[in-house]
């Protein structure tokens, strides 16, 4: 069921080693996002473990990594600040319920409506966000809480180790693929820092800097089941409902877009509705076990794919390795230099950013380039969900405007000028309805007029209303109007022009019209 068995031993080995690599990168990310949300580090780590484990086991995309993310953390912070962490746990449970319902009602398929320019903007925007997120590792907080760049000596050491990490990741696959290059780079740089006693920041330094506690650690026990301690009242429901809806939407959008990206990279196809249900189950469970919830993580997913992780075992092993770090290996993980993890993430940025999009200028329509740029900018300065919605709306409006101009007419007269024929070309829908109406001249037309829809298709209720409006104008002028080649659904919806349709069972087309009255 979970597709853990693989044909080749090499694939299982790759999945396990890739999972170990991903788990190392998950630690600082989960801690940082917990800090953003205003909760303890273990709340973020538990979320990374549980969401990652469950989605890897029952989700719709093998090889995709889920956990605590910044996109969700920025929404959670105000809820935690105003009502406390227990309300967050209740919200995560409700968020999971909404995601489950999205899977049950098969709403995941609508991710196919996201146009390619929006995907390009999403990928580029997230790459920039991941890059900018690493910049804080090159800064330190002074006694009054202000951020400053590291001193020149520490900065030089940091940059040197980052470059070394990136060089190992880039060149090692040319020599051997026995071990994921990202894992090898982390191990080499960590051992180099320990044995040479180099002065550079470690994961433990990051923990201390974030929490202000000199004894801060990622060590902890197993997550324990607990029903969120909130009043079971409608007031509580009204408090958590808007947050749950927003979190569910952001989580599904980011997860399904990441799924689509991995589909393209691996040339396989995930199951979007199953992923919705996997994310839902994961968040419901996480809320009852003291986690902050989560969704797919594009950075860690790309680390996994680039390290050879393809099966469910990679995500499951990443979650189990992370749990092992929490239970028994905290001291080892806290020794890892931040520079090694930053180098890994920089490689992810380079691999994630669609550099080919920079060569699109002058080769694709300007409207598509505008969508790519807008989605990229909104993703960086605002929110992923908002960026995707804005991009889809822009693409839809541009599509409607483009096709609104495709309505054209051929006209000619018959019977020695006694009959005029209008042959319509192009789709008739809300954007082209006005242009359709403007082409007719009832006052100057002869007494008999034929409108032929053989090369046109009525798409929605606005198109039906446009036909009715034209028919009413000809009726008011006292002239005979004939409508040819309309589908039976169009005929059923016409009110003013219903009796003017010439029915031809052999030639008339058959297609549905987007109108609630046919539902």
BELVEN-V806027 format. One record per backbone hydrogen bond with DSSP energy under -0.5 kcal/mol. CO is the residue of the C=O (numbers start at 1). NH is the residue of the N-H. E is the energy in kcal/mol with one decimal. If there is no record, write none. Layout:
co = [CO	CO]
nh = [NH	NH]
e = [E	E]
//
This chain:
co = [3	8	8	9	10	11	12	13	14	15	16	17	18	19	20	21	22	23	24	25	26	27	28	29	30	31	32	33	34	34	35	40	40	41	42	43	43	44	45	46	47	47	48	49	50	51	52	53	54	55	60	61	65	67	69	70	72	72	73	75	76	77	78	79	79	80	84	84	85	86	87	88	89	90	91	92	93	94	95	96	97	98	99	100	101	102	102	103	106	107	108	109	110	111	113	115	116	117	118	119	120	121	122	123	124	125	126	127	128	129	130	131	131	132	133	134	135	136	138	140	140	142	146	148	151	152	153	154	155	156	157	158	159	160	161	162	163	164	165	166	167	168	169	171	171	172	172	180	181	182	183	184	185	186	187	188	189	190	191	192	193	193	198	201	201	202	203	204	205	206	207	208	212	213	228	231	233	234	235	236	237	238	239	240	241	242	243	244	245	246	247	248	249	250	251	252	253	254	255	256	257	258	259	260	261	262	263	263	270	271	272	273	274	275	276	277	278	279	280	281	282	283	284	285	286	286	287	288	295	296	297	298	299	300	301	302	303	304	305	308	311	311	312	313	314	315	316	317	318	319	320	321	322	323	324	324	326	329	330	332	333	334	336	337	337	338	339	340	341	342	343	344	345	346	347	348	349	353	354	355	356	357	360	360	365	365	366	367	368	369	370	371	372	373	374	375	376	377	378	383	384	385	386	387	388	389	390	391	392	393	394	395	396	397	398	399	400	401	402	403	404	406	408	410	412	414	414	415	418	419	420	421	421	422	422	423	424	425	426	427	428	428	429	429	432	433	434	435	436	437	441	441	447	447	448	449	450	450	451	451	452	453	455	457	457	459	460	460	461	462	463	464	465	466	467	468	469	470	471	472	473	474	475	480	482	482	483	484	487	488	489	490	495	497	498	500	501	504	509	513	514	515	516]
nh = [312	11	12	13	14	15	16	17	18	19	20	21	22	23	24	25	26	27	28	29	30	31	32	33	34	35	36	37	38	39	38	43	44	45	46	47	292	48	49	50	51	52	52	53	54	55	56	57	58	59	271	64	297	295	73	74	75	76	77	79	80	81	82	83	84	84	87	88	89	90	91	92	93	94	95	96	97	98	99	100	101	102	103	104	105	107	108	106	109	110	111	112	113	114	115	119	120	121	122	123	124	125	126	127	128	129	130	131	132	133	134	134	135	135	136	137	138	139	150	142	148	145	142	140	155	156	157	158	159	160	161	162	163	164	165	166	167	168	169	170	171	172	173	174	175	175	176	184	185	186	187	188	189	190	191	192	193	194	195	196	197	198	200	338	339	206	207	208	209	210	211	212	214	216	230	233	237	238	239	240	241	242	243	244	245	246	247	248	249	250	251	252	253	254	255	256	257	258	259	260	261	262	263	264	265	266	267	268	272	275	276	277	278	279	280	281	282	283	284	285	286	287	288	289	289	291	290	226	67	298	301	302	303	304	305	306	307	309	308	310	314	315	316	317	318	319	320	321	322	323	324	325	326	327	328	329	220	333	334	335	336	204	203	340	341	342	343	344	345	346	347	348	349	350	351	352	353	355	357	358	359	360	363	364	368	369	370	371	372	373	374	375	376	377	378	379	380	381	382	387	388	389	390	391	392	393	394	395	396	397	398	399	400	401	402	403	404	405	405	406	407	408	425	423	421	418	419	418	448	414	450	412	423	424	452	410	455	408	457	429	459	460	432	433	436	437	438	439	439	440	444	445	449	480	420	482	422	452	453	484	424	456	426	428	459	514	463	464	465	466	467	468	469	470	471	472	473	474	475	476	477	479	478	449	451	484	502	453	491	492	493	494	498	500	501	483	503	508	488	515	461	518	519]
e = [-0.6	-0.6	-1.3	-2.4	-2.5	-2.5	-2.4	-2.6	-2.7	-2.4	-2.0	-2.1	-2.6	-2.3	-1.6	-1.4	-1.7	-1.1	-0.6	-1.0	-3.0	-2.2	-2.5	-2.6	-2.0	-2.0	-2.0	-2.1	-0.7	-2.6	-0.6	-1.2	-1.0	-2.2	-3.0	-1.4	-1.3	-2.3	-2.2	-2.9	-2.4	-0.6	-1.2	-2.4	-2.5	-2.2	-1.6	-1.6	-2.7	-1.9	-2.6	-1.8	-3.1	-2.2	-1.9	-2.1	-0.8	-1.8	-1.5	-0.6	-2.5	-2.3	-2.0	-2.7	-0.7	-1.4	-0.5	-0.9	-2.0	-2.0	-2.2	-2.5	-1.8	-2.1	-2.9	-2.2	-1.8	-2.2	-2.0	-2.4	-2.4	-2.0	-1.7	-2.7	-2.7	-3.1	-0.5	-1.2	-0.5	-1.7	-1.8	-1.9	-1.8	-1.5	-0.6	-1.8	-2.6	-2.2	-2.7	-2.7	-2.6	-2.7	-2.4	-2.2	-2.1	-2.4	-2.8	-2.2	-2.9	-2.1	-1.0	-0.8	-0.6	-1.0	-0.6	-1.5	-1.7	-1.4	-2.2	-0.5	-2.4	-1.7	-2.6	-2.7	-3.2	-2.6	-2.0	-2.7	-2.8	-2.4	-2.3	-2.3	-2.6	-2.2	-2.5	-2.4	-2.4	-2.3	-2.3	-2.0	-2.8	-2.4	-0.5	-1.2	-0.6	-1.9	-2.8	-2.3	-2.4	-2.2	-2.4	-2.8	-2.5	-2.2	-2.6	-2.4	-2.3	-2.2	-2.7	-1.9	-0.5	-1.6	-1.3	-2.2	-0.6	-1.7	-2.1	-2.5	-2.5	-2.4	-2.5	-2.5	-0.6	-1.9	-2.0	-1.9	-1.8	-2.6	-1.6	-2.4	-2.2	-0.6	-0.5	-2.7	-2.4	-2.2	-2.9	-2.6	-2.3	-2.7	-2.9	-2.3	-2.6	-2.6	-2.2	-3.0	-2.2	-2.1	-2.4	-2.2	-2.2	-2.5	-2.3	-1.8	-2.2	-2.8	-1.2	-1.2	-0.7	-1.9	-2.0	-1.8	-2.4	-2.8	-2.1	-2.7	-2.3	-2.2	-2.3	-2.4	-2.4	-2.3	-1.2	-0.7	-1.0	-2.6	-0.7	-3.2	-2.7	-0.6	-2.2	-2.2	-2.0	-2.3	-2.5	-2.8	-1.5	-2.9	-1.3	-0.5	-1.1	-0.7	-2.4	-2.6	-1.8	-2.0	-2.3	-2.9	-2.0	-2.1	-2.3	-2.2	-2.0	-2.4	-3.0	-1.8	-2.5	-2.0	-2.4	-1.1	-1.6	-1.9	-1.8	-0.8	-1.0	-2.6	-2.4	-1.8	-2.2	-2.3	-1.8	-1.8	-2.3	-2.2	-2.4	-2.5	-2.5	-1.6	-1.7	-1.5	-1.3	-1.2	-2.8	-1.3	-0.5	-1.7	-2.3	-1.8	-2.3	-2.5	-2.6	-2.7	-2.1	-2.5	-2.8	-2.2	-1.7	-2.6	-2.3	-2.4	-2.5	-2.4	-2.8	-2.4	-2.7	-2.5	-2.6	-2.6	-2.6	-2.7	-2.5	-2.4	-2.7	-2.6	-2.3	-2.4	-1.7	-0.8	-0.6	-1.3	-0.7	-0.7	-2.9	-3.2	-3.2	-0.8	-2.1	-1.1	-1.2	-3.1	-2.9	-1.5	-0.6	-0.7	-3.4	-2.1	-0.6	-2.0	-0.8	-0.7	-3.0	-0.8	-0.8	-1.3	-2.3	-2.2	-2.0	-0.6	-1.1	-1.3	-0.6	-1.3	-0.5	-2.9	-2.1	-2.3	-3.4	-0.6	-0.5	-2.7	-2.4	-1.5	-1.7	-3.0	-0.6	-2.0	-0.5	-1.4	-2.5	-1.9	-2.0	-2.4	-2.4	-2.2	-2.5	-2.4	-1.7	-1.8	-2.4	-2.5	-1.3	-2.4	-1.4	-2.7	-3.1	-0.5	-2.6	-2.0	-2.3	-2.2	-1.2	-1.5	-0.5	-1.5	-0.8	-1.9	-0.8	-3.1	-0.6	-1.7	-1.1	-1.7	-1.4]
//
